[in-house]
Amino acid sequence: MYAIPNMVLEIYNILFEIGNRVERRHAFMALGVAVCLMGAFLMVWGGPVLGENHAGIATVIWIVGIGIIARTRKEMGDRS
């Protein structure tokens, strides 16, 4: 039950240990894409995993992933 939050904390610890800012940005972008894909997976096949009312949880996970990607793009200086 606590495997996913512990995994996310470990990923954040690894990201903060990376010294180069460019590598850190790319790592955060990859984390954001992975979270978005996990949310999309739960939207499609989340019923057997989370039960019948899984759309809300999947949507929140997907929005968190989009937020991570947006924060990464803001740090990169992309305004497009």
Distance bins in CASP14 RR format, pairs under 12 A and 6 or more apart:
PFRMAT RR
TARGET T0000
AUTHOR 0000-0000-0000
RMODE 2
METHOD distances of the structure
MODEL  1
2 8 0 0 0 0 0 1 0 0 0 0 0
2 9 0 0 0 0 0 1 0 0 0 0 0
3 9 0 0 0 0 0 1 0 0 0 0 0
3 10 0 0 0 0 0 1 0 0 0 0 0
4 10 0 0 0 0 0 1 0 0 0 0 0
4 11 0 0 0 0 0 1 0 0 0 0 0
4 34 0 0 0 0 0 1 0 0 0 0 0
4 35 0 0 0 0 0 1 0 0 0 0 0
4 38 0 0 0 0 1 0 0 0 0 0 0
4 39 0 0 0 0 0 1 0 0 0 0 0
4 42 0 0 0 0 0 1 0 0 0 0 0
4 49 0 0 0 0 0 1 0 0 0 0 0
4 57 0 0 0 0 0 1 0 0 0 0 0
4 61 0 0 0 0 1 0 0 0 0 0 0
5 11 0 0 0 0 0 1 0 0 0 0 0
5 12 0 0 0 0 0 1 0 0 0 0 0
6 12 0 0 0 0 0 1 0 0 0 0 0
6 13 0 0 0 0 0 1 0 0 0 0 0
7 13 0 0 0 0 0 1 0 0 0 0 0
7 14 0 0 0 0 0 1 0 0 0 0 0
7 31 0 0 0 0 0 1 0 0 0 0 0
7 34 0 0 0 0 0 1 0 0 0 0 0
7 35 0 0 0 0 0 1 0 0 0 0 0
7 38 0 0 0 0 0 1 0 0 0 0 0
8 14 0 0 0 0 0 1 0 0 0 0 0
8 15 0 0 0 0 0 1 0 0 0 0 0
8 31 0 0 0 0 1 0 0 0 0 0 0
8 32 0 0 0 0 0 1 0 0 0 0 0
8 34 0 0 0 0 0 1 0 0 0 0 0
8 35 0 0 0 0 1 0 0 0 0 0 0
8 38 0 0 0 0 0 1 0 0 0 0 0
8 61 0 0 0 0 0 1 0 0 0 0 0
8 64 0 0 0 0 1 0 0 0 0 0 0
8 65 0 0 0 0 0 1 0 0 0 0 0
8 68 0 0 0 0 0 1 0 0 0 0 0
9 15 0 0 0 0 0 1 0 0 0 0 0
9 16 0 0 0 0 0 1 0 0 0 0 0
10 16 0 0 0 0 0 1 0 0 0 0 0
10 17 0 0 0 0 0 1 0 0 0 0 0
10 31 0 0 0 0 0 1 0 0 0 0 0
11 17 0 0 0 0 0 1 0 0 0 0 0
11 18 0 0 0 0 0 1 0 0 0 0 0
11 24 0 0 0 0 0 1 0 0 0 0 0
11 27 0 0 0 0 1 0 0 0 0 0 0
11 28 0 0 0 0 1 0 0 0 0 0 0
11 30 0 0 0 0 1 0 0 0 0 0 0
11 31 1 0 0 1 0 0 0 0 0 0 0
11 32 0 0 0 0 0 1 0 0 0 0 0
11 34 0 0 0 0 1 0 0 0 0 0 0
11 35 0 0 0 0 1 0 0 0 0 0 0
11 68 0 0 0 0 0 1 0 0 0 0 0
12 18 0 0 0 0 0 1 0 0 0 0 0
12 24 0 0 0 0 0 1 0 0 0 0 0
12 27 0 0 0 0 1 0 0 0 0 0 0
12 28 0 0 0 0 1 0 0 0 0 0 0
12 31 0 0 0 0 1 0 0 0 0 0 0
12 32 0 0 0 0 0 1 0 0 0 0 0
12 68 0 0 0 0 0 1 0 0 0 0 0
13 27 0 0 0 0 0 1 0 0 0 0 0
14 23 0 0 0 0 0 1 0 0 0 0 0
14 24 0 0 0 0 0 1 0 0 0 0 0
14 27 1 0 0 1 0 0 0 0 0 0 0
14 28 0 0 0 0 0 1 0 0 0 0 0
14 30 0 0 0 0 0 1 0 0 0 0 0
14 31 0 0 0 0 1 0 0 0 0 0 0
15 21 0 0 0 0 0 1 0 0 0 0 0
15 23 0 0 0 0 1 0 0 0 0 0 0
15 24 1 0 1 0 0 0 0 0 0 0 0
15 25 0 0 0 0 1 0 0 0 0 0 0
15 26 0 0 0 0 0 1 0 0 0 0 0
15 27 1 0 1 0 0 0 0 0 0 0 0
15 28 1 0 0 1 0 0 0 0 0 0 0
15 29 0 0 0 0 0 1 0 0 0 0 0
15 30 0 0 0 0 1 0 0 0 0 0 0
15 31 1 0 0 1 0 0 0 0 0 0 0
15 32 0 0 0 0 0 1 0 0 0 0 0
15 68 0 0 0 0 0 1 0 0 0 0 0
15 72 0 0 0 0 0 1 0 0 0 0 0
16 23 0 0 0 0 0 1 0 0 0 0 0
16 24 1 0 0 1 0 0 0 0 0 0 0
16 27 0 0 0 0 1 0 0 0 0 0 0
16 28 0 0 0 0 0 1 0 0 0 0 0
17 23 0 0 0 0 0 1 0 0 0 0 0
17 24 0 0 0 0 1 0 0 0 0 0 0
17 27 0 0 0 0 0 1 0 0 0 0 0
18 24 1 0 1 0 0 0 0 0 0 0 0
18 25 0 0 0 0 1 0 0 0 0 0 0
18 26 0 0 0 0 1 0 0 0 0 0 0
18 27 1 0 0 1 0 0 0 0 0 0 0
18 28 0 0 0 0 1 0 0 0 0 0 0
18 30 0 0 0 0 0 1 0 0 0 0 0
18 31 0 0 0 0 0 1 0 0 0 0 0
19 25 0 0 0 0 0 1 0 0 0 0 0
19 27 0 0 0 0 0 1 0 0 0 0 0
20 26 0 0 0 0 1 0 0 0 0 0 0
20 27 0 0 0 0 1 0 0 0 0 0 0
21 27 0 0 0 0 0 1 0 0 0 0 0
21 28 0 0 0 0 0 1 0 0 0 0 0
21 72 0 0 0 0 0 1 0 0 0 0 0
21 75 0 0 0 0 1 0 0 0 0 0 0
21 76 0 0 0 0 1 0 0 0 0 0 0
21 77 0 0 0 0 0 1 0 0 0 0 0
22 28 0 0 0 0 0 1 0 0 0 0 0
22 29 0 0 0 0 0 1 0 0 0 0 0
22 72 0 0 0 0 0 1 0 0 0 0 0
22 75 0 0 0 0 0 1 0 0 0 0 0
22 76 0 0 0 0 1 0 0 0 0 0 0
23 29 0 0 0 0 0 1 0 0 0 0 0
23 30 0 0 0 0 0 1 0 0 0 0 0
24 30 0 0 0 0 0 1 0 0 0 0 0
24 31 0 0 0 0 0 1 0 0 0 0 0
24 71 0 0 0 0 0 1 0 0 0 0 0
24 72 0 0 0 0 1 0 0 0 0 0 0
24 75 0 0 0 0 1 0 0 0 0 0 0
24 76 0 0 0 0 0 1 0 0 0 0 0
25 31 0 0 0 0 0 1 0 0 0 0 0
25 32 0 0 0 0 0 1 0 0 0 0 0
25 68 0 0 0 0 0 1 0 0 0 0 0
25 69 0 0 0 0 0 1 0 0 0 0 0
25 71 0 0 0 0 1 0 0 0 0 0 0
25 72 1 0 1 0 0 0 0 0 0 0 0
25 73 0 0 0 0 1 0 0 0 0 0 0
25 74 0 0 0 0 0 1 0 0 0 0 0
25 75 1 0 1 0 0 0 0 0 0 0 0
25 76 1 0 1 0 0 0 0 0 0 0 0
25 77 0 0 0 0 1 0 0 0 0 0 0
25 78 0 0 0 0 0 1 0 0 0 0 0
26 32 0 0 0 0 0 1 0 0 0 0 0
26 33 0 0 0 0 0 1 0 0 0 0 0
26 69 0 0 0 0 0 1 0 0 0 0 0
26 72 0 0 0 0 1 0 0 0 0 0 0
26 73 0 0 0 0 0 1 0 0 0 0 0
26 75 0 0 0 0 0 1 0 0 0 0 0
26 76 0 0 0 0 1 0 0 0 0 0 0
27 33 0 0 0 0 0 1 0 0 0 0 0
27 34 0 0 0 0 0 1 0 0 0 0 0
27 68 0 0 0 0 0 1 0 0 0 0 0
27 72 0 0 0 0 1 0 0 0 0 0 0
27 75 0 0 0 0 0 1 0 0 0 0 0
28 34 0 0 0 0 0 1 0 0 0 0 0
28 35 0 0 0 0 0 1 0 0 0 0 0
28 65 0 0 0 0 0 1 0 0 0 0 0
28 67 0 0 0 0 0 1 0 0 0 0 0
28 68 1 0 0 1 0 0 0 0 0 0 0
28 69 0 0 0 0 1 0 0 0 0 0 0
28 70 0 0 0 0 0 1 0 0 0 0 0
28 71 1 0 0 1 0 0 0 0 0 0 0
28 72 1 0 1 0 0 0 0 0 0 0 0
28 73 0 0 0 0 1 0 0 0 0 0 0
28 74 0 0 0 0 0 1 0 0 0 0 0
28 75 1 0 0 1 0 0 0 0 0 0 0
28 76 0 0 0 0 1 0 0 0 0 0 0
29 35 0 0 0 0 0 1 0 0 0 0 0
29 36 0 0 0 0 0 1 0 0 0 0 0
29 65 0 0 0 0 0 1 0 0 0 0 0
29 66 0 0 0 0 0 1 0 0 0 0 0
29 67 0 0 0 0 0 1 0 0 0 0 0
29 68 0 0 0 0 1 0 0 0 0 0 0
29 69 1 0 0 1 0 0 0 0 0 0 0
29 70 0 0 0 0 0 1 0 0 0 0 0
29 71 0 0 0 0 1 0 0 0 0 0 0
29 72 1 0 1 0 0 0 0 0 0 0 0
29 73 1 0 0 1 0 0 0 0 0 0 0
29 74 0 0 0 0 0 1 0 0 0 0 0
29 75 0 0 0 0 1 0 0 0 0 0 0
29 76 0 0 0 0 1 0 0 0 0 0 0
29 78 0 0 0 0 0 1 0 0 0 0 0
30 36 0 0 0 0 0 1 0 0 0 0 0
30 37 0 0 0 0 0 1 0 0 0 0 0
30 65 0 0 0 0 0 1 0 0 0 0 0
30 68 0 0 0 0 1 0 0 0 0 0 0
30 69 0 0 0 0 1 0 0 0 0 0 0
30 72 0 0 0 0 1 0 0 0 0 0 0
31 37 0 0 0 0 0 1 0 0 0 0 0
31 38 0 0 0 0 0 1 0 0 0 0 0
31 64 0 0 0 0 0 1 0 0 0 0 0
31 65 0 0 0 0 1 0 0 0 0 0 0
31 67 0 0 0 0 0 1 0 0 0 0 0
31 68 1 0 1 0 0 0 0 0 0 0 0
31 69 0 0 0 0 1 0 0 0 0 0 0
31 71 0 0 0 0 0 1 0 0 0 0 0
31 72 0 0 0 0 1 0 0 0 0 0 0
32 38 0 0 0 0 1 0 0 0 0 0 0
32 39 0 0 0 0 0 1 0 0 0 0 0
32 40 0 0 0 0 0 1 0 0 0 0 0
32 61 0 0 0 0 0 1 0 0 0 0 0
32 62 0 0 0 0 0 1 0 0 0 0 0
32 63 0 0 0 0 0 1 0 0 0 0 0
32 64 0 0 0 0 1 0 0 0 0 0 0
32 65 1 0 1 0 0 0 0 0 0 0 0
32 66 1 0 0 1 0 0 0 0 0 0 0
32 67 1 0 0 1 0 0 0 0 0 0 0
32 68 1 1 0 0 0 0 0 0 0 0 0
32 69 1 0 1 0 0 0 0 0 0 0 0
32 70 0 0 0 0 1 0 0 0 0 0 0
32 71 0 0 0 0 1 0 0 0 0 0 0
32 72 1 0 0 1 0 0 0 0 0 0 0
32 73 0 0 0 0 0 1 0 0 0 0 0
33 39 0 0 0 0 0 1 0 0 0 0 0
33 40 0 0 0 0 0 1 0 0 0 0 0
33 62 0 0 0 0 0 1 0 0 0 0 0
33 65 1 0 0 1 0 0 0 0 0 0 0
33 66 0 0 0 0 0 1 0 0 0 0 0
33 67 0 0 0 0 0 1 0 0 0 0 0
33 68 0 0 0 0 1 0 0 0 0 0 0
33 69 1 0 0 1 0 0 0 0 0 0 0
33 72 0 0 0 0 1 0 0 0 0 0 0
33 73 0 0 0 0 0 1 0 0 0 0 0
34 40 0 0 0 0 0 1 0 0 0 0 0
34 41 0 0 0 0 0 1 0 0 0 0 0
34 61 0 0 0 0 0 1 0 0 0 0 0
34 62 0 0 0 0 0 1 0 0 0 0 0
34 64 0 0 0 0 0 1 0 0 0 0 0
34 65 0 0 0 0 1 0 0 0 0 0 0
34 68 0 0 0 0 1 0 0 0 0 0 0
34 69 0 0 0 0 0 1 0 0 0 0 0
35 41 0 0 0 0 0 1 0 0 0 0 0
35 42 0 0 0 0 0 1 0 0 0 0 0
35 58 0 0 0 0 0 1 0 0 0 0 0
35 60 0 0 0 0 0 1 0 0 0 0 0
35 61 1 0 0 1 0 0 0 0 0 0 0
35 62 1 0 0 1 0 0 0 0 0 0 0
35 63 0 0 0 0 1 0 0 0 0 0 0
35 64 1 0 1 0 0 0 0 0 0 0 0
35 65 1 1 0 0 0 0 0 0 0 0 0
35 66 0 0 0 0 1 0 0 0 0 0 0
35 67 0 0 0 0 1 0 0 0 0 0 0
35 68 1 0 0 1 0 0 0 0 0 0 0
35 69 0 0 0 0 1 0 0 0 0 0 0
35 71 0 0 0 0 0 1 0 0 0 0 0
35 72 0 0 0 0 0 1 0 0 0 0 0
36 42 0 0 0 0 0 1 0 0 0 0 0
36 43 0 0 0 0 0 1 0 0 0 0 0
36 58 0 0 0 0 0 1 0 0 0 0 0
36 59 0 0 0 0 0 1 0 0 0 0 0
36 60 0 0 0 0 0 1 0 0 0 0 0
36 61 0 0 0 0 1 0 0 0 0 0 0
36 62 1 0 1 0 0 0 0 0 0 0 0
36 63 0 0 0 0 1 0 0 0 0 0 0
36 64 0 0 0 0 1 0 0 0 0 0 0
36 65 1 0 1 0 0 0 0 0 0 0 0
36 66 1 0 0 1 0 0 0 0 0 0 0
36 67 0 0 0 0 1 0 0 0 0 0 0
36 68 0 0 0 0 1 0 0 0 0 0 0
36 69 1 0 0 1 0 0 0 0 0 0 0
36 70 0 0 0 0 0 1 0 0 0 0 0
36 72 0 0 0 0 0 1 0 0 0 0 0
37 43 0 0 0 0 0 1 0 0 0 0 0
37 44 0 0 0 0 0 1 0 0 0 0 0
37 58 0 0 0 0 0 1 0 0 0 0 0
37 61 0 0 0 0 1 0 0 0 0 0 0
37 62 0 0 0 0 1 0 0 0 0 0 0
37 65 0 0 0 0 1 0 0 0 0 0 0
37 66 0 0 0 0 0 1 0 0 0 0 0
37 69 0 0 0 0 0 1 0 0 0 0 0
38 44 0 0 0 0 0 1 0 0 0 0 0
38 45 0 0 0 0 0 1 0 0 0 0 0
38 46 0 0 0 0 0 1 0 0 0 0 0
38 49 0 0 0 0 0 1 0 0 0 0 0
38 50 0 0 0 0 0 1 0 0 0 0 0
38 57 0 0 0 0 0 1 0 0 0 0 0
38 58 0 0 0 0 1 0 0 0 0 0 0
38 60 0 0 0 0 0 1 0 0 0 0 0
38 61 1 0 1 0 0 0 0 0 0 0 0
38 62 0 0 0 0 1 0 0 0 0 0 0
38 64 0 0 0 0 1 0 0 0 0 0 0
38 65 0 0 0 0 1 0 0 0 0 0 0
38 68 0 0 0 0 0 1 0 0 0 0 0
39 45 0 0 0 0 0 1 0 0 0 0 0
39 46 0 0 0 0 1 0 0 0 0 0 0
39 49 0 0 0 0 0 1 0 0 0 0 0
39 50 0 0 0 0 0 1 0 0 0 0 0
39 54 0 0 0 0 1 0 0 0 0 0 0
39 55 0 0 0 0 0 1 0 0 0 0 0
39 56 0 0 0 0 0 1 0 0 0 0 0
39 57 0 0 0 0 1 0 0 0 0 0 0
39 58 1 0 1 0 0 0 0 0 0 0 0
39 59 1 0 0 1 0 0 0 0 0 0 0
39 60 0 0 0 0 1 0 0 0 0 0 0
39 61 1 0 1 0 0 0 0 0 0 0 0
39 62 1 0 1 0 0 0 0 0 0 0 0
39 63 0 0 0 0 1 0 0 0 0 0 0
39 64 0 0 0 0 1 0 0 0 0 0 0
39 65 1 0 0 1 0 0 0 0 0 0 0
39 66 0 0 0 0 0 1 0 0 0 0 0
40 46 0 0 0 0 0 1 0 0 0 0 0
40 55 0 0 0 0 0 1 0 0 0 0 0
40 58 1 0 0 1 0 0 0 0 0 0 0
40 59 0 0 0 0 0 1 0 0 0 0 0
40 61 0 0 0 0 1 0 0 0 0 0 0
40 62 1 0 0 1 0 0 0 0 0 0 0
40 63 0 0 0 0 0 1 0 0 0 0 0
40 65 0 0 0 0 0 1 0 0 0 0 0
40 66 0 0 0 0 0 1 0 0 0 0 0
41 47 0 0 0 0 0 1 0 0 0 0 0
41 48 0 0 0 0 0 1 0 0 0 0 0
41 49 0 0 0 0 1 0 0 0 0 0 0
41 50 0 0 0 0 0 1 0 0 0 0 0
41 54 0 0 0 0 0 1 0 0 0 0 0
41 57 0 0 0 0 0 1 0 0 0 0 0
41 58 0 0 0 0 1 0 0 0 0 0 0
41 61 0 0 0 0 1 0 0 0 0 0 0
41 62 0 0 0 0 1 0 0 0 0 0 0
42 48 0 0 0 0 0 1 0 0 0 0 0
42 49 1 0 0 1 0 0 0 0 0 0 0
42 50 1 0 0 1 0 0 0 0 0 0 0
42 51 0 0 0 0 0 1 0 0 0 0 0
42 53 0 0 0 0 0 1 0 0 0 0 0
42 54 1 0 0 1 0 0 0 0 0 0 0
42 55 0 0 0 0 1 0 0 0 0 0 0
42 56 0 0 0 0 1 0 0 0 0 0 0
42 57 1 0 0 1 0 0 0 0 0 0 0
42 58 1 1 0 0 0 0 0 0 0 0 0
42 59 0 0 0 0 1 0 0 0 0 0 0
42 60 0 0 0 0 1 0 0 0 0 0 0
42 61 1 0 0 1 0 0 0 0 0 0 0
42 62 0 0 0 0 1 0 0 0 0 0 0
42 64 0 0 0 0 0 1 0 0 0 0 0
43 49 0 0 0 0 0 1 0 0 0 0 0
43 50 0 0 0 0 0 1 0 0 0 0 0
43 54 1 0 0 1 0 0 0 0 0 0 0
43 55 1 0 0 1 0 0 0 0 0 0 0
43 56 0 0 0 0 1 0 0 0 0 0 0
43 57 0 0 0 0 1 0 0 0 0 0 0
43 58 1 0 1 0 0 0 0 0 0 0 0
43 59 1 0 0 1 0 0 0 0 0 0 0
43 60 0 0 0 0 0 1 0 0 0 0 0
43 61 0 0 0 0 1 0 0 0 0 0 0
43 62 1 0 0 1 0 0 0 0 0 0 0
43 63 0 0 0 0 0 1 0 0 0 0 0
44 50 0 0 0 0 0 1 0 0 0 0 0
44 54 0 0 0 0 1 0 0 0 0 0 0
44 55 0 0 0 0 0 1 0 0 0 0 0
44 58 0 0 0 0 1 0 0 0 0 0 0
44 62 0 0 0 0 0 1 0 0 0 0 0
45 51 0 0 0 0 0 1 0 0 0 0 0
45 54 0 0 0 0 1 0 0 0 0 0 0
45 58 0 0 0 0 1 0 0 0 0 0 0
46 52 0 0 0 0 1 0 0 0 0 0 0
46 53 0 0 0 0 0 1 0 0 0 0 0
46 54 1 0 1 0 0 0 0 0 0 0 0
46 55 0 0 0 0 1 0 0 0 0 0 0
46 56 0 0 0 0 0 1 0 0 0 0 0
46 57 0 0 0 0 1 0 0 0 0 0 0
46 58 1 0 0 1 0 0 0 0 0 0 0
46 59 0 0 0 0 0 1 0 0 0 0 0
46 61 0 0 0 0 0 1 0 0 0 0 0
47 53 0 0 0 0 1 0 0 0 0 0 0
47 54 1 0 1 0 0 0 0 0 0 0 0
47 55 0 0 0 0 1 0 0 0 0 0 0
47 56 0 0 0 0 0 1 0 0 0 0 0
47 57 0 0 0 0 0 1 0 0 0 0 0
47 58 0 0 0 0 1 0 0 0 0 0 0
48 54 0 0 0 0 1 0 0 0 0 0 0
49 57 0 0 0 0 1 0 0 0 0 0 0
49 58 0 0 0 0 1 0 0 0 0 0 0
49 61 0 0 0 0 0 1 0 0 0 0 0
50 56 0 0 0 0 1 0 0 0 0 0 0
50 57 1 0 1 0 0 0 0 0 0 0 0
50 58 1 0 0 1 0 0 0 0 0 0 0
50 59 0 0 0 0 0 1 0 0 0 0 0
50 60 0 0 0 0 0 1 0 0 0 0 0
50 61 0 0 0 0 0 1 0 0 0 0 0
51 57 0 0 0 0 1 0 0 0 0 0 0
51 58 0 0 0 0 0 1 0 0 0 0 0
53 59 0 0 0 0 0 1 0 0 0 0 0
54 60 0 0 0 0 0 1 0 0 0 0 0
54 61 0 0 0 0 0 1 0 0 0 0 0
54 62 0 0 0 0 0 1 0 0 0 0 0
55 61 0 0 0 0 0 1 0 0 0 0 0
55 62 0 0 0 0 0 1 0 0 0 0 0
56 62 0 0 0 0 1 0 0 0 0 0 0
56 63 0 0 0 0 1 0 0 0 0 0 0
57 63 0 0 0 0 0 1 0 0 0 0 0
57 64 0 0 0 0 0 1 0 0 0 0 0
58 64 0 0 0 0 0 1 0 0 0 0 0
58 65 0 0 0 0 0 1 0 0 0 0 0
59 65 0 0 0 0 0 1 0 0 0 0 0
59 66 0 0 0 0 0 1 0 0 0 0 0
60 66 0 0 0 0 0 1 0 0 0 0 0
60 67 0 0 0 0 0 1 0 0 0 0 0
61 67 0 0 0 0 0 1 0 0 0 0 0
61 68 0 0 0 0 0 1 0 0 0 0 0
62 68 0 0 0 0 0 1 0 0 0 0 0
62 69 0 0 0 0 0 1 0 0 0 0 0
63 69 0 0 0 0 0 1 0 0 0 0 0
63 70 0 0 0 0 0 1 0 0 0 0 0
64 70 0 0 0 0 0 1 0 0 0 0 0
64 71 0 0 0 0 0 1 0 0 0 0 0
65 71 0 0 0 0 1 0 0 0 0 0 0
65 72 0 0 0 0 0 1 0 0 0 0 0
66 72 0 0 0 0 0 1 0 0 0 0 0
66 73 0 0 0 0 0 1 0 0 0 0 0
67 73 0 0 0 0 1 0 0 0 0 0 0
67 74 0 0 0 0 1 0 0 0 0 0 0
68 74 0 0 0 0 0 1 0 0 0 0 0
68 75 0 0 0 0 0 1 0 0 0 0 0
69 75 0 0 0 0 0 1 0 0 0 0 0
69 76 0 0 0 0 0 1 0 0 0 0 0
69 78 0 0 0 0 0 1 0 0 0 0 0
70 76 0 0 0 0 0 1 0 0 0 0 0
70 77 0 0 0 0 0 1 0 0 0 0 0
70 78 0 0 0 0 0 1 0 0 0 0 0
70 79 0 0 0 0 0 1 0 0 0 0 0
71 77 0 0 0 0 0 1 0 0 0 0 0
71 78 0 0 0 0 0 1 0 0 0 0 0
72 78 0 0 0 0 1 0 0 0 0 0 0
73 79 0 0 0 0 1 0 0 0 0 0 0
73 80 0 0 0 0 1 0 0 0 0 0 0
74 80 0 0 0 0 0 1 0 0 0 0 0
END
